[in-house]
Each structure stands twice: as C-alpha cells, then as structure tokens.
Amino acid sequence: MGGRGSFGSVGAALRFTSVLLIVIALSLSFLVIIQGLFSPFHVVVSDSMAPEIQTGDVVMMGEVNARAVNVGEVIVFLDPVDKEDYIIHRVIGMEKIGKTPVYITKGDNNTVADPEKVAPGLIVGSMSYSVPKIGHFLKFLSSAPGYVVCVIIPAALSFIFAFGLALMEKICDSFSRRKRRFAEASPQYVVQ
C-alpha cells in the first residue's frame, strides 16, 4: 500500500506537469499565430530609437488616423524604399503635398531625419507601449527551431507523460489484482 500511495503523488505530479506543458504549448502556439496574422506588435531590430526603445524590445501598436498624426508621436510605418520592412520612428515634422500630409520622421538616436518622407498610406499604427527585450524570445519562437523547442517538444512530453501515467496505473492495478487473488487463494495458517 505504501508504494501505491507514493505512486499517487507521482501520478498527481505527472498529471499537473502534463497539463502545464499543454497550456504552455497552446499559449505559445497561439502567440505565434497572433504574431503572424494580426501583427499587433513589432520586434525592434535596431537602436535608432534608443534609449526609449532598444533592439529586442517589442512595440505594441495602436490605431492611428494616418492623416492626423501629431508631431512627437511614435509611428510604425512601411519602409518607403523596402515595403516589406517596418520602421518605428518619431514624427518630427509635417508638410503638405496638395491637401495630403506627408510626415518627416527620425529615430531618437539618429542625428538626421529619415531621407524619405512618409505618406499616410504607409502608416500602419502608432506605438501604444513597448515591452523590453521580449522581442528576442518572439523572434526565436517564430523560427523553426524555436517552435520545435517551445511548442512541439512540450506538447510531445505532455503526451508521453500522460501515456506513461496511464501505463503505470494499468500495471499497478494489474499487480494489485494479482496480489489480491494470490492472497485469497493461499491457505491461511494459524500459529498457536
């Protein structure tokens, strides 16, 4: 009976670990999906906005009226030259081309303004807040090795623990039944 009781606490620990690993795997998988589909945040890849925003920080984006951006506001916009890259810089001025505003931007840590003006159509949001250094983890998580280490392996371990626990319980139950049958079938000796 003592072995069964200690197995009960081991079983409880394995159940808890399995559930915890599944929760971690699902949460991180959900994070990867959100990052890929909605892009509410962007990982900072340079120190052009240091010291306020540094390499590896994550900037959470908020909505912005691209035609009414204020000077001093930090915006996220598509690089006017390479439209696949995002830039996070502060608006330092505004000019009008006809009735359309264009914005002059600059990284806080840069000595000169950006060479290209930013049209409203390139602005995707404004900075709501930043989270220091979490971007390094998000970048790793979005890579194939990161996804395997942070999502696939915890999920696989969870299933292995659950299967191992079920197998151990079956073995213990089978052993207990055999022991009980043996005890019932054995003659009882009375010592006088």
Backbone hydrogen bonds in HBPLUS format (Angstrom, degrees):
<---DONOR---> <-ACCEPTOR-->    atom                        ^
c    i                          cat <-CA-CA->   ^        H-A-AA   ^      H-
h    n   atom  resd res      DA  || num        DHA   H-A  angle D-A-AA Bond
n    s   type  num  typ     dist DA aas  dist angle  dist       angle   num
A0005-GLY N   A0001-MET O   3.03 MM   4  6.34 152.6  2.11 149.7 156.6     1
A0006-SER N   A0002-GLY O   3.17 MM   4  6.40 159.5  2.22 146.5 151.2     2
A0007-PHE N   A0003-GLY O   2.94 MM   4  6.11 146.9  2.05 140.3 150.2     3
A0008-GLY N   A0004-ARG O   2.93 MM   4  6.20 139.3  2.09 139.1 150.2     4
A0009-SER N   A0005-GLY O   3.35 MM   4  6.81 148.0  2.46 144.4 150.2     5
A0010-VAL N   A0006-SER O   3.07 MM   4  6.36 154.5  2.14 144.2 151.8     6
A0011-GLY N   A0007-PHE O   2.64 MM   4  5.80 156.7  1.69 151.2 158.4     7
A0012-ALA N   A0008-GLY O   2.93 MM   4  6.13 152.9  2.01 140.9 148.0     8
A0013-ALA N   A0009-SER O   2.98 MM   4  6.16 155.7  2.04 140.8 147.2     9
A0014-LEU N   A0010-VAL O   2.87 MM   4  6.15 155.1  1.93 149.4 156.5    10
A0015-ARG N   A0011-GLY O   2.85 MM   4  6.09 156.4  1.90 148.8 155.6    11
A0016-PHE N   A0012-ALA O   2.93 MM   4  6.13 166.9  1.95 150.9 154.3    12
A0017-THR N   A0013-ALA O   2.89 MM   4  6.06 161.7  1.93 147.0 152.5    13
A0018-SER N   A0014-LEU O   2.86 MM   4  6.01 157.2  1.91 147.1 153.3    14
A0019-VAL N   A0015-ARG O   2.98 MM   4  6.25 164.1  2.00 154.4 158.0    15
A0020-LEU N   A0016-PHE O   2.87 MM   4  6.05 163.1  1.90 152.1 157.5    16
A0021-LEU N   A0017-THR O   2.88 MM   4  6.04 160.5  1.91 150.4 155.1    17
A0022-ILE N   A0018-SER O   3.04 MM   4  6.26 155.9  2.10 146.7 153.1    18
A0023-VAL N   A0019-VAL O   2.93 MM   4  6.17 161.4  1.97 152.8 157.9    19
A0024-ILE N   A0020-LEU O   2.93 MM   4  6.17 160.3  1.97 150.7 156.0    20
A0025-ALA N   A0021-LEU O   2.91 MM   4  6.06 167.8  1.92 148.9 152.5    21
A0026-LEU N   A0022-ILE O   2.85 MM   4  6.00 167.7  1.87 154.4 157.9    22
A0027-SER N   A0023-VAL O   2.90 MM   4  5.95 160.2  1.94 146.6 152.8    23
A0028-LEU N   A0024-ILE O   2.94 MM   4  6.09 169.3  1.96 156.4 159.1    24
A0029-SER N   A0025-ALA O   2.93 MM   4  5.99 152.6  2.00 143.4 151.9    25
A0030-PHE N   A0026-LEU O   2.87 MM   4  6.00 156.7  1.92 146.6 152.9    26
A0031-LEU N   A0027-SER O   2.93 MM   4  6.20 149.9  2.03 143.6 152.2    27
A0032-VAL N   A0028-LEU O   3.00 MM   4  6.28 152.4  2.08 145.5 151.8    28
A0033-ILE N   A0029-SER O   3.03 MM   4  6.34 157.2  2.09 148.2 154.3    29
A0034-ILE N   A0030-PHE O   2.90 MM   4  6.16 166.9  1.92 154.6 157.8    30
A0035-GLN N   A0031-LEU O   2.91 MM   4  6.04 163.6  1.94 147.6 152.6    31
A0036-GLY N   A0032-VAL O   2.95 MM   4  6.12 151.5  2.04 144.5 152.2    32
A0037-LEU N   A0033-ILE O   2.87 MM   4  5.99 159.0  1.91 157.1 162.5    33
A0038-PHE N   A0034-ILE O   2.95 MM   4  5.50 149.7  2.04 140.5 149.7    34
A0061-MET N   A0040-PRO O   2.72 MM  21  5.39 178.1  1.72 163.4 163.2    35
A0042-HIS N   A0059-VAL O   2.89 MM  17  5.25 150.2  1.97 141.0 150.1    36
A0059-VAL N   A0042-HIS O   2.84 MM  17  5.25 168.5  1.86 153.6 155.2    37
A0044-VAL N   A0057-ASP O   2.89 MM  13  5.46 173.4  1.90 162.7 163.7    38
A0056-GLY N   A0044-VAL O   2.91 MM  12  5.38 176.5  1.91 144.2 144.3    39
A0050-ALA N   A0047-ASP O   3.09 MM   3  5.05 168.7  2.10 109.7 112.0    40
A0109-ASN N   A0048-SER O   2.71 MM  61  4.84 163.2  1.74 140.4 140.8    41
A0053-ILE N   A0049-MET O   3.15 MM   4  5.19 172.5  2.16 119.0 120.9    42
A0057-ASP N   A0054-GLN O   2.97 MM   3  5.66 159.5  2.01 144.7 145.6    43
A0135-GLY N   A0056-GLY O   2.68 MM  79  4.53 131.7  1.91 163.8 159.1    44
A0058-VAL N   A0131-VAL O   2.89 MM  73  5.11 157.7  1.94 139.9 147.3    45
A0131-VAL N   A0058-VAL O   2.74 MM  73  5.11 153.9  1.81 146.8 155.9    46
A0060-MET N   A0129-TYR O   2.79 MM  69  5.45 169.9  1.80 170.8 174.3    47
A0128-SER N   A0060-MET O   2.74 MM  68  5.52 172.5  1.74 163.0 164.0    48
A0062-GLY N   A0126-SER O   2.69 MM  64  5.21 157.9  1.74 155.3 162.2    49
A0126-SER N   A0062-GLY O   2.92 MM  64  5.21 160.6  1.96 138.7 145.2    50
A0068-ALA N   A0065-ASN O   2.82 MM   3  5.36 166.1  1.84 124.3 128.6    51
A0073-GLU N   A0070-ASN O   3.11 MM   3  5.61 161.2  2.15 133.2 135.5    52
A0072-GLY N   A0091-VAL O   2.73 MM  19  5.28 163.3  1.76 144.5 150.3    53
A0091-VAL N   A0073-GLU O   2.88 MM  18  5.59 162.0  1.92 153.7 158.1    54
A0127-MET N   A0074-VAL O   2.90 MM  53  5.59 166.2  1.92 146.8 148.2    55
A0075-ILE N   A0089-HIS O   2.91 MM  14  5.83 158.6  1.96 168.2 161.5    56
A0089-HIS N   A0075-ILE O   3.20 MM  14  5.83 139.3  2.37 158.7 164.5    57
A0076-VAL N   A0125-GLY O   2.77 MM  49  5.20 172.3  1.77 143.7 143.2    58
A0124-VAL N   A0076-VAL O   2.87 MM  48  5.75 162.5  1.90 148.7 154.5    59
A0125-GLY N   A0076-VAL O   3.31 MM  49  5.20 140.5  2.48 148.6 143.2    60
A0077-PHE N   A0087-ILE O   2.93 MM  10  5.42 161.4  1.96 153.9 160.0    61
A0087-ILE N   A0077-PHE O   2.77 MM  10  5.42 158.5  1.82 159.7 167.3    62
A0078-LEU N   A0122-LEU O   2.85 MM  44  5.16 159.5  1.89 142.9 146.1    63
A0079-ASP N   A0085-ASP O   2.86 MM   6  5.51 166.7  1.88 151.1 151.1    64
A0085-ASP N   A0082-ASP O   3.04 MM   3  5.94 174.6  2.04 135.3 137.0    65
A0090-ARG N   A0106-LYS O   3.11 MM  16  5.52 153.1  2.19 141.1 138.6    66
A0106-LYS N   A0090-ARG O   2.95 MM  16  5.52 146.1  2.06 147.9 158.8    67
A0092-ILE N   A0104-ILE O   2.75 MM  12  5.68 163.7  1.77 153.1 158.9    68
A0104-ILE N   A0093-GLY O   2.88 MM  11  4.89 173.9  1.88 131.0 132.9    69
A0095-GLU N   A0102-VAL O   2.89 MM   7  5.38 166.6  1.91 159.4 164.0    70
A0102-VAL N   A0095-GLU O   2.77 MM   7  5.38 157.1  1.82 155.7 157.7    71
A0097-ILE N   A0100-THR O   2.79 MM   3  5.28 168.9  1.80 158.5 158.7    72
A0100-THR N   A0097-ILE O   3.13 MM   3  5.28 154.0  2.20 126.9 123.9    73
A0103-TYR N   A0118-VAL O   2.86 MM  15  4.94 168.5  1.87 137.2 140.1    74
A0118-VAL N   A0103-TYR O   2.83 MM  15  4.94 169.4  1.84 145.8 148.8    75
A0114-ASP N   A0105-THR O   2.76 MM   9  5.66 174.4  1.76 155.4 157.4    76
A0110-ASN N   A0107-GLY O   2.94 MM   3  5.08 159.1  1.98 110.2 117.2    77
A0122-LEU N   A0119-ALA O   2.98 MM   3  5.65 162.1  2.01 123.5 129.0    78
A0123-ILE N   A0120-PRO O   3.19 MM   3  5.46 152.6  2.27 107.9 115.6    79
A0136-HIS N   A0133-LYS O   3.41 MM   3  6.06 150.5  2.50 114.4 119.0    80
A0138-LEU N   A0134-ILE O   3.08 MM   4  6.44 161.2  2.11 150.8 156.5    81
A0139-LYS N   A0135-GLY O   2.84 MM   4  5.94 157.8  1.88 150.2 155.6    82
A0140-PHE N   A0136-HIS O   3.07 MM   4  6.27 157.8  2.12 143.0 149.0    83
A0141-LEU N   A0137-PHE O   2.74 MM   4  5.97 162.5  1.77 154.9 160.4    84
A0142-SER N   A0138-LEU O   2.98 MM   4  6.11 144.7  2.11 141.5 149.6    85
A0143-SER N   A0140-PHE O   3.05 MM   3  5.28 150.9  2.13 105.6 114.7    86
A0147-TYR N   A0143-SER O   2.92 MM   4  6.13 156.3  1.98 153.8 160.0    87
A0148-VAL N   A0144-ALA O   3.05 MM   4  6.28 159.6  2.09 152.2 157.6    88
A0149-VAL N   A0145-PRO O   2.92 MM   4  6.13 169.4  1.93 153.1 155.9    89
A0150-CYS N   A0146-GLY O   2.84 MM   4  5.82 163.5  1.87 150.1 155.1    90
A0151-VAL N   A0147-TYR O   2.86 MM   4  5.33 145.8  1.98 136.5 143.5    91
A0152-ILE N   A0147-TYR O   3.16 MM   5  6.60 158.0  2.21 146.5 153.2    92
A0153-ILE N   A0148-VAL O   2.89 MM   5  5.98 166.2  1.91 170.1 168.4    93
A0155-ALA N   A0151-VAL O   3.11 MM   4  6.19 159.8  2.15 148.2 154.3    94
A0156-ALA N   A0152-ILE O   2.86 MM   4  6.06 161.7  1.90 155.7 161.3    95
A0157-LEU N   A0153-ILE O   2.84 MM   4  6.01 164.5  1.87 157.3 161.5    96
A0158-SER N   A0154-PRO O   2.96 MM   4  6.10 151.0  2.05 142.0 149.9    97
A0159-PHE N   A0155-ALA O   3.12 MM   4  6.45 157.5  2.17 148.4 153.3    98
A0160-ILE N   A0156-ALA O   2.90 MM   4  6.17 155.4  1.97 150.2 157.9    99
A0161-PHE N   A0157-LEU O   2.79 MM   4  6.00 164.1  1.82 153.6 157.4   100
A0162-ALA N   A0158-SER O   2.94 MM   4  6.15 163.3  1.97 148.5 153.4   101
A0163-PHE N   A0159-PHE O   2.88 MM   4  6.01 163.1  1.91 147.8 152.6   102
A0164-GLY N   A0160-ILE O   2.80 MM   4  5.92 164.8  1.82 152.0 157.0   103
A0165-LEU N   A0161-PHE O   2.81 MM   4  5.94 156.2  1.86 149.6 156.2   104
A0166-ALA N   A0162-ALA O   3.00 MM   4  6.20 163.1  2.03 147.7 152.1   105
A0167-LEU N   A0163-PHE O   2.92 MM   4  6.13 159.2  1.96 150.7 156.8   106
A0168-MET N   A0164-GLY O   2.86 MM   4  6.04 160.8  1.89 148.8 154.1   107
A0169-GLU N   A0165-LEU O   2.93 MM   4  6.13 157.7  1.98 151.1 157.1   108
A0170-LYS N   A0166-ALA O   3.02 MM   4  6.25 155.6  2.08 146.2 152.5   109
A0171-ILE N   A0167-LEU O   2.97 MM   4  6.24 163.0  2.00 153.1 157.3   110
A0172-CYS N   A0168-MET O   2.93 MM   4  6.12 164.0  1.96 149.9 154.3   111
A0173-ASP N   A0169-GLU O   2.88 MM   4  6.03 161.2  1.92 149.0 154.4   112
A0174-SER N   A0170-LYS O   2.89 MM   4  6.05 161.7  1.93 151.0 156.3   113
A0175-PHE N   A0171-ILE O   2.86 MM   4  6.06 158.9  1.91 149.8 155.9   114
A0176-SER N   A0172-CYS O   2.86 MM   4  6.06 158.4  1.90 149.2 155.1   115
A0177-ARG N   A0173-ASP O   2.95 MM   4  6.20 158.5  2.00 150.8 155.9   116
A0178-ARG N   A0174-SER O   3.02 MM   4  6.25 163.2  2.05 150.2 154.6   117
A0179-LYS N   A0175-PHE O   2.92 MM   4  6.09 159.3  1.96 149.6 155.8   118
A0180-ARG N   A0176-SER O   2.94 MM   4  6.09 155.4  2.00 146.3 152.9   119
A0181-ARG N   A0177-ARG O   2.90 MM   4  6.13 163.2  1.93 152.5 156.8   120
A0182-PHE N   A0178-ARG O   2.87 MM   4  6.02 159.8  1.91 150.0 155.9   121
A0183-ALA N   A0179-LYS O   2.94 MM   4  6.12 156.7  2.00 143.8 150.3   122
A0184-GLU N   A0180-ARG O   2.94 MM   4  6.20 151.9  2.02 147.0 154.8   123
A0185-ALA N   A0181-ARG O   2.95 MM   4  6.10 148.2  2.06 146.1 154.5   124
A0186-SER N   A0182-PHE O   2.99 MM   4  6.07 135.2  2.20 145.6 156.0   125
